[in-house]
Amino acid sequence: MTKFVFAYHGGKMPETEEEGAKLMAAWGAWMEKHAKDFFDQGNPVGMSKTVTADGVLENGGSNPISGYGLVDAADMDAAIAIAKGCPILDGGSIEVAEAINM
């Protein structure tokens, strides 16, 4: 199996408690469906800072990450198939990147 990083971008913040419960249920169902694939289900993240040779930018970057997950999959196509069912796709996106063994 190959390791893949799911970097979540965007997504909608629920406006009501009911919407929040519905969103959490959708995430829970997706994670449960793919529990065998995730070796780290990840978490949401706070505002990022970009570190460069010139200093630190506190703007969250050009496309701020909103969370992450770590997946084992046979190949990129299999990882993408897992990502396609993610609730973040309602208003957000997922970058899927293979973690290269060194």
Secondary structure as a PSIPRED ss2 file (coil, helix, strand):
# PSIPRED VFORMAT (PSIPRED V4.0)

   1 M C   1.000  0.000  0.000
   2 T E   0.000  0.000  1.000
   3 K E   0.000  0.000  1.000
   4 F E   0.000  0.000  1.000
   5 V E   0.000  0.000  1.000
   6 F E   0.000  0.000  1.000
   7 A E   0.000  0.000  1.000
   8 Y E   0.000  0.000  1.000
   9 H E   0.000  0.000  1.000
  10 G E   0.000  0.000  1.000
  11 G C   1.000  0.000  0.000
  12 K C   1.000  0.000  0.000
  13 M C   1.000  0.000  0.000
  14 P C   1.000  0.000  0.000
  15 E C   1.000  0.000  0.000
  16 T C   1.000  0.000  0.000
  17 E H   0.000  1.000  0.000
  18 E H   0.000  1.000  0.000
  19 E H   0.000  1.000  0.000
  20 G H   0.000  1.000  0.000
  21 A H   0.000  1.000  0.000
  22 K H   0.000  1.000  0.000
  23 L H   0.000  1.000  0.000
  24 M H   0.000  1.000  0.000
  25 A H   0.000  1.000  0.000
  26 A H   0.000  1.000  0.000
  27 W H   0.000  1.000  0.000
  28 G H   0.000  1.000  0.000
  29 A H   0.000  1.000  0.000
  30 W H   0.000  1.000  0.000
  31 M H   0.000  1.000  0.000
  32 E H   0.000  1.000  0.000
  33 K H   0.000  1.000  0.000
  34 H C   1.000  0.000  0.000
  35 A C   1.000  0.000  0.000
  36 K C   1.000  0.000  0.000
  37 D C   1.000  0.000  0.000
  38 F E   0.000  0.000  1.000
  39 F E   0.000  0.000  1.000
  40 D E   0.000  0.000  1.000
  41 Q E   0.000  0.000  1.000
  42 G E   0.000  0.000  1.000
  43 N E   0.000  0.000  1.000
  44 P E   0.000  0.000  1.000
  45 V C   1.000  0.000  0.000
  46 G C   1.000  0.000  0.000
  47 M C   1.000  0.000  0.000
  48 S C   1.000  0.000  0.000
  49 K C   1.000  0.000  0.000
  50 T E   0.000  0.000  1.000
  51 V E   0.000  0.000  1.000
  52 T E   0.000  0.000  1.000
  53 A C   1.000  0.000  0.000
  54 D C   1.000  0.000  0.000
  55 G E   0.000  0.000  1.000
  56 V E   0.000  0.000  1.000
  57 L E   0.000  0.000  1.000
  58 E C   1.000  0.000  0.000
  59 N C   1.000  0.000  0.000
  60 G C   1.000  0.000  0.000
  61 G C   1.000  0.000  0.000
  62 S C   1.000  0.000  0.000
  63 N C   1.000  0.000  0.000
  64 P C   1.000  0.000  0.000
  65 I E   0.000  0.000  1.000
  66 S E   0.000  0.000  1.000
  67 G E   0.000  0.000  1.000
  68 Y E   0.000  0.000  1.000
  69 G E   0.000  0.000  1.000
  70 L E   0.000  0.000  1.000
  71 V E   0.000  0.000  1.000
  72 D E   0.000  0.000  1.000
  73 A E   0.000  0.000  1.000
  74 A C   1.000  0.000  0.000
  75 D C   1.000  0.000  0.000
  76 M H   0.000  1.000  0.000
  77 D H   0.000  1.000  0.000
  78 A H   0.000  1.000  0.000
  79 A H   0.000  1.000  0.000
  80 I H   0.000  1.000  0.000
  81 A H   0.000  1.000  0.000
  82 I H   0.000  1.000  0.000
  83 A H   0.000  1.000  0.000
  84 K C   1.000  0.000  0.000
  85 G C   1.000  0.000  0.000
  86 C C   1.000  0.000  0.000
  87 P H   0.000  1.000  0.000
  88 I H   0.000  1.000  0.000
  89 L H   0.000  1.000  0.000
  90 D C   1.000  0.000  0.000
  91 G C   1.000  0.000  0.000
  92 G E   0.000  0.000  1.000
  93 S E   0.000  0.000  1.000
  94 I E   0.000  0.000  1.000
  95 E E   0.000  0.000  1.000
  96 V E   0.000  0.000  1.000
  97 A E   0.000  0.000  1.000
  98 E E   0.000  0.000  1.000
  99 A C   1.000  0.000  0.000
 100 I C   1.000  0.000  0.000
 101 N C   1.000  0.000  0.000
 102 M C   1.000  0.000  0.000
